[in-house]
Amino acid sequence: MEKVKSSKTLYKIISVLIAIILWVFVSYQETPTTHRWIKNVPITIVGADVLDQNGLYVVATDRSTVDVRVEGRRGELSKVVVGDITARLDVSALEAAGNASLTCDVTVDKRNVDVTGARHNSIIVTAEKISTDLFPVSVEISGSPAAGYRVFEPTVYPTEVAVRGGESLVRSVASVSTKSVSVSRVTRGNTVNVGLTAYDENGKPISDVTFEPSSVEVRYTVLREKSVPLVIPTDNVPAGETVSFDQTTVKIYGSADALSAVSEITAKPVDASTLSDGDMISVSLDLPEGIYASDEAGALDVRVSIGRSSAPAADEADKADGESDE
């Protein structure tokens, strides 16, 4: 009898558990009136091409996301993510510069799920007349080449681009630069196509403008490094003086073949009669074809040292010896 009672008790417990499981399943899957809020759905602006034809440009919106209420079965709702919902803001109907209030069109890409509401769905849009201006392009280089190499002559083509956007945005552009071109550990030059970024006077990027062309070509040269003696000839050295300079070597750059042919670098002659001890002067280097100096302009700043020559003393000694022989 005790075994029979135990079996009946076990069956009852199992039956209750099955009933609970079925109730949870039915409640979870079949309830049609359940809803859920999906927050921070990004707003996608559409109709900008039509607005462009009217000479207008959207420069700002007071919100970039909306919260969306969706309704459906629990099982279906649990699978809905932000990416399943699209909030479109059609700006094609704008006819004049200024502020306007527009409503997002929200849809959900899930079967048996509907959009039943939205919060923050009324968006203030600011439109301005389109403006275009030309700006020179600078090149942004990042990183360092491999040891014993140096990057030379980064050039950009075209050298200027048209920046297009709302009047206030274009007026705020102070400069245009390429996106960063990495030369980390490179040993040879390259040509790359890169995008552009506009900056205001504080160096802050301006995102809501376009460029024509949208990218530019950057070309750079990578050359080997070599240290060689530096010879600085001097003219018109005053009698009894010596002229020397604080730099006796110079780093030069070129291809392996070009560097192998260079044993020293000679500067253009310096007029010593105009020099004073401690002067800092710029000397021009006589660089062979295909050879570059540390300064790409081929000039070098050196400090002058002027001392007394021992030659006059030696001359006086020779003169004295001659007189004693007589």
Secondary structure as UniProt FT lines:
FT   HELIX           2..30
FT   TURN            32..33
FT   STRAND          35..46
FT   HELIX           48..53
FT   TURN            54..55
FT   STRAND          56..61
FT   STRAND          65..72
FT   HELIX           74..77
FT   TURN            78..79
FT   HELIX           82..84
FT   STRAND          85..90
FT   TURN            92..93
FT   STRAND          98..103
FT   STRAND          105..108
FT   TURN            111..112
FT   STRAND          113..119
FT   STRAND          122..138
FT   STRAND          141..142
FT   TURN            147..148
FT   STRAND          149..157
FT   STRAND          160..166
FT   HELIX           167..172
FT   STRAND          175..178
FT   STRAND          181..182
FT   TURN            184..185
FT   STRAND          190..199
FT   TURN            201..202
FT   STRAND          205..206
FT   STRAND          210..212
FT   STRAND          215..231
FT   STRAND          234..235
FT   TURN            239..240
FT   STRAND          241..245
FT   STRAND          249..254
FT   HELIX           256..260
FT   STRAND          265..267
FT   STRAND          270..271
FT   HELIX           272..274
FT   TURN            277..278
FT   STRAND          280..286
FT   TURN            289..290
FT   STRAND          292..293
FT   TURN            296..297
FT   STRAND          299..308
FT   HELIX           311..325
//
